[in-house]
Amino acid sequence: MPDNVVQRGARRVYQGVIEHVTAHNADTRSLLIRVPEVNEFHFVPGQFISVAIPIDERRETRAYSLALSPQDGQPLEICLNLIAEGVGSHYLFGLGPGAPLSFTGPFGLFTLEHPREYETVFVAEGTAIAPIRAMIRHALGTSGHPPLTLLYTAADQAHLLYRAEFETLASQHPNFRFEQRVSASGRLSALLDEIEARYVRADAGRERHFYVCGVGNDVLRVRDLLRAAGYARRAVEYERW
Ligand SMILES: Cc1cc2nc3c(=O)[nH]c(=O)nc-3n(C[C@H](O)[C@H](O)[C@H](O)COP(=O)(O)OP(=O)(O)OC[C@H]3O[C@@H](n4cnc5c(N)ncnc54)[C@H](O)[C@@H]3O)c2cc1C
């Protein structure tokens, strides 16, 4: 086993190194992480890693979604925003290129391994675009994918992350539609009326697949709206941070 991979119980602990830090805006960054002795880090788009946050003697961890697709290879990317008094995000914002980063994973069932049979709608807010970006990059790399729509909100343009990338992808892939919404709250709740109008009231069709990602109970409100409208449970996948 390479030196930088430690086996702890059944869990492999990877010792990554931050290769690059990208500032998206004043309070959102991407960390690009290289795991030197692993040629390929296997994961499914949508999965996350569990990052060690050393605080005094405690061993805290925080989950961060991988924001690139497996086909992108290394470095891996995580994207996070600074939370007031949040120990995990403050610790990670203190790290620069060359800093070590210990993590386990990948974990999680909020994934898109094979493009779905039906139109797929991704709904995200702010940094919760991270797992969905991995899914979209992956899905667009496969042939014959169904129509994909990204409905994405943030409080201002600067917090609509990867906007230029999604615009370019939409211009290159007629089957991918990127819908960006600046909203006062920047939260999924701002999309509820639109989701209801478009996917509940506009037609009786219920053959769509949804991936919803965000912070707190808004995620459950979107999920419940769609399921109550008749979409199958398994057709409404969600991840709540
Ligand atoms: C499966 C999973 C994947 C995740 N992936 C990411 C990711 O890719 N990028 C990312 O930034 N965070 C992600 N998170 C959240 C992350 O794990 C931390 O909770 C977050 O960074 C806050 O940690 P903290 O220690 O700074 O603050 P804490 O004190 O632990 O959290 C304070 C509060 O912030 C809320 N919160 C969590 N994430 C956010 C956020 N992004 N914006 C606003 N409030 C938030 C929490 O619900 C909590 O109530 C993920 C969480 C889960 C469960």
The ligand as an SDF file (V2000), in Angstrom:
LIG
                    3D

 53 58  0  0  0  0  0  0  0  0999 V2000
  -23.6540   14.6220    2.2190 C   0  0  0  0  0  0  0  0  0  0  0  0
  -23.1980   16.0590    2.4500 C   0  0  0  0  0  0  0  0  0  0  0  0
  -22.4440   16.7000    1.4750 C   0  0  0  0  0  0  0  0  0  0  0  0
  -22.0150   18.0130    1.6840 C   0  0  0  0  0  0  0  0  0  0  0  0
  -21.3160   18.6470    0.6970 N   0  0  0  0  0  0  0  0  0  0  0  0
  -20.9510   19.9550    0.8820 C   0  0  0  0  0  0  0  0  0  0  0  0
  -20.2690   20.6720   -0.1480 C   0  0  0  0  0  0  0  0  0  0  0  0
  -19.9550   20.1160   -1.2200 O   0  0  0  0  0  0  0  0  0  0  0  0
  -19.9840   21.9860    0.0580 N   0  0  0  0  0  0  0  0  0  0  0  0
  -20.3350   22.6400    1.2390 C   0  0  0  0  0  0  0  0  0  0  0  0
  -20.0690   23.8440    1.3740 O   0  0  0  0  0  0  0  0  0  0  0  0
  -20.9500   21.9680    2.2270 N   0  0  0  0  0  0  0  0  0  0  0  0
  -21.2640   20.6590    2.0780 C   0  0  0  0  0  0  0  0  0  0  0  0
  -21.8880   19.9930    3.0910 N   0  0  0  0  0  0  0  0  0  0  0  0
  -22.0350   20.6800    4.3820 C   0  0  0  0  0  0  0  0  0  0  0  0
  -20.7100   20.5100    5.1680 C   0  0  0  0  0  0  0  0  0  0  0  0
  -20.5410   19.1550    5.5370 O   0  0  0  0  0  0  0  0  0  0  0  0
  -20.6910   21.3330    6.4460 C   0  0  0  0  0  0  0  0  0  0  0  0
  -21.8810   21.0940    7.1610 O   0  0  0  0  0  0  0  0  0  0  0  0
  -20.5730   22.8190    6.1540 C   0  0  0  0  0  0  0  0  0  0  0  0
  -19.3340   23.1280    5.5080 O   0  0  0  0  0  0  0  0  0  0  0  0
  -20.6370   23.5920    7.4850 C   0  0  0  0  0  0  0  0  0  0  0  0
  -19.6520   23.0810    8.3460 O   0  0  0  0  0  0  0  0  0  0  0  0
  -19.0630   24.0220    9.4870 P   0  0  0  0  0  0  0  0  0  0  0  0
  -18.2970   23.1660   10.4360 O   0  0  0  0  0  0  0  0  0  0  0  0
  -18.3440   25.1980    8.8870 O   0  0  0  0  0  0  0  0  0  0  0  0
  -20.3460   24.6130   10.2040 O   0  0  0  0  0  0  0  0  0  0  0  0
  -21.3290   23.8680   11.1840 P   0  0  0  0  0  0  0  0  0  0  0  0
  -21.2980   24.5900   12.4650 O   0  0  0  0  0  0  0  0  0  0  0  0
  -21.0780   22.4000   11.2160 O   0  0  0  0  0  0  0  0  0  0  0  0
  -22.7410   24.0770   10.4340 O   0  0  0  0  0  0  0  0  0  0  0  0
  -23.5810   25.1240   10.7800 C   0  0  0  0  0  0  0  0  0  0  0  0
  -24.8970   25.0590    9.9840 C   0  0  0  0  0  0  0  0  0  0  0  0
  -24.6470   25.3160    8.6080 O   0  0  0  0  0  0  0  0  0  0  0  0
  -25.5480   24.5810    7.8190 C   0  0  0  0  0  0  0  0  0  0  0  0
  -24.9010   24.3730    6.5150 N   0  0  0  0  0  0  0  0  0  0  0  0
  -24.2560   23.2640    6.0570 C   0  0  0  0  0  0  0  0  0  0  0  0
  -23.7710   23.4890    4.8340 N   0  0  0  0  0  0  0  0  0  0  0  0
  -24.1070   24.7370    4.5040 C   0  0  0  0  0  0  0  0  0  0  0  0
  -23.8920   25.5280    3.3560 C   0  0  0  0  0  0  0  0  0  0  0  0
  -23.1990   25.0610    2.3180 N   0  0  0  0  0  0  0  0  0  0  0  0
  -24.3990   26.7790    3.3380 N   0  0  0  0  0  0  0  0  0  0  0  0
  -25.0810   27.2890    4.3970 C   0  0  0  0  0  0  0  0  0  0  0  0
  -25.3210   26.5660    5.5260 N   0  0  0  0  0  0  0  0  0  0  0  0
  -24.8340   25.3140    5.5710 C   0  0  0  0  0  0  0  0  0  0  0  0
  -25.7630   23.3060    8.5890 C   0  0  0  0  0  0  0  0  0  0  0  0
  -27.0370   22.7830    8.2660 O   0  0  0  0  0  0  0  0  0  0  0  0
  -25.6660   23.7510   10.0310 C   0  0  0  0  0  0  0  0  0  0  0  0
  -26.9620   24.0450   10.5040 O   0  0  0  0  0  0  0  0  0  0  0  0
  -22.3340   18.6890    2.9010 C   0  0  0  0  0  0  0  0  0  0  0  0
  -23.1010   18.0330    3.8800 C   0  0  0  0  0  0  0  0  0  0  0  0
  -23.5260   16.7470    3.6520 C   0  0  0  0  0  0  0  0  0  0  0  0
  -24.3550   16.0690    4.7220 C   0  0  0  0  0  0  0  0  0  0  0  0
  1  2  1  0
  2  3  1  0
  2 52  2  0
  3  4  2  0
  4  5  1  0
  4 50  1  0
  5  6  2  0
  6  7  1  0
  6 13  1  0
  7  8  2  0
  7  9  1  0
  9 10  1  0
 10 11  2  0
 10 12  1  0
 12 13  2  0
 13 14  1  0
 14 15  1  0
 14 50  1  0
 15 16  1  0
 16 17  1  0
 16 18  1  0
 18 19  1  0
 18 20  1  0
 20 21  1  0
 20 22  1  0
 22 23  1  0
 23 24  1  0
 24 25  2  0
 24 26  1  0
 24 27  1  0
 27 28  1  0
 28 29  2  0
 28 30  1  0
 28 31  1  0
 31 32  1  0
 32 33  1  0
 33 34  1  0
 33 48  1  0
 34 35  1  0
 35 36  1  0
 35 46  1  0
 36 37  1  0
 36 45  1  0
 37 38  2  0
 38 39  1  0
 39 40  1  0
 39 45  2  0
 40 41  1  0
 40 42  2  0
 42 43  1  0
 43 44  2  0
 44 45  1  0
 46 47  1  0
 46 48  1  0
 48 49  1  0
 50 51  2  0
 51 52  1  0
 52 53  1  0
M  END
$$$$
